[in-house]
């Protein structure tokens, strides 16, 4: 089913959208990590978020708003890595608003990103975020035909999938 999922590169004029969506992302993460609200009722800003907008043109840090049928459905932050033995691209953050989950929006968005950036990828999830682990395992397996490896980070216990999108 095509939901009209579009990846829209974030422009400087849309940085507020990204900052606002990050608050929702942090809220969801309170189920898995000890993230506290500040006295103003907001979560701390995401460290380095502005580089994803300011540096979008150089390709090292890219931010995308995910839209489904024209509506904002989430965001993705992709890092292009240089001289990293683990991969060329890293899904730094990925978020789909709850009302769009379990409808294929996240899967379509992730697959579009994998297709846009050809090379060695890795994606990680917090150790106790089993819904994210299930999503990424299924999505990556669907994209790669099941050809990926998974490791557990020794200190954090975080789960990481490694795969290649080169044709």
QUIPE-V567849 format. One record per backbone hydrogen bond with DSSP energy under -1.0 kcal/mol. NH is the residue of the N-H (numbers start at 1). CO is the residue of the C=O. E is the energy in kcal/mol with one decimal. If there is no record, write none. Layout:
NH|CO|E  NH|CO|E
This chain:
6|67|-2.5  8|65|-2.8  10|63|-2.4  14|11|-1.9  15|12|-1.2  18|14|-1.5  19|15|-2.4  20|16|-2.6  21|17|-2.7  22|18|-2.0  23|19|-1.0  24|20|-1.2  25|21|-2.2  26|22|-2.6  27|23|-2.1  28|24|-2.3  29|25|-1.9  30|27|-1.1  31|28|-1.4  32|29|-2.1  33|29|-2.8  35|33|-1.7  38|42|-3.4  41|38|-2.1  49|46|-1.8  51|48|-1.1  52|49|-1.5  54|50|-3.1  55|51|-2.1  56|53|-1.1  58|55|-1.7  62|78|-3.0  64|76|-2.5  65|8|-2.9  66|74|-2.5  67|6|-2.7  68|71|-2.5  71|68|-2.1  73|66|-3.8  74|66|-1.2  75|95|-2.0  76|64|-2.2  77|93|-2.9  78|62|-3.0  79|90|-2.8  80|60|-2.8  81|88|-3.4  88|120|-2.9  89|120|-2.3  90|79|-2.3  91|122|-1.5  92|77|-1.3  92|90|-1.5  93|77|-1.4  95|75|-2.7  97|73|-3.0  100|97|-2.3  101|98|-1.5  108|104|-2.5  109|105|-2.4  110|106|-2.9  111|107|-2.5  112|108|-2.2  113|109|-2.2  114|110|-2.6  115|111|-2.0  116|112|-1.7  117|113|-1.9  121|163|-3.3  122|89|-1.5  123|161|-1.9  125|159|-2.7  129|126|-1.9  130|128|-1.5  133|129|-1.9  134|130|-2.4  135|131|-2.3  136|132|-2.8  137|133|-2.6  138|134|-2.2  139|135|-2.8  140|136|-2.9  141|137|-2.2  142|138|-2.2  143|139|-2.0  144|140|-2.8  145|141|-1.3  146|141|-1.5  148|146|-1.2  149|162|-2.4  151|160|-2.7  153|158|-3.2  157|153|-1.9  159|125|-2.0  160|151|-2.7  161|123|-2.7  162|149|-3.0  163|121|-2.0  165|119|-3.0
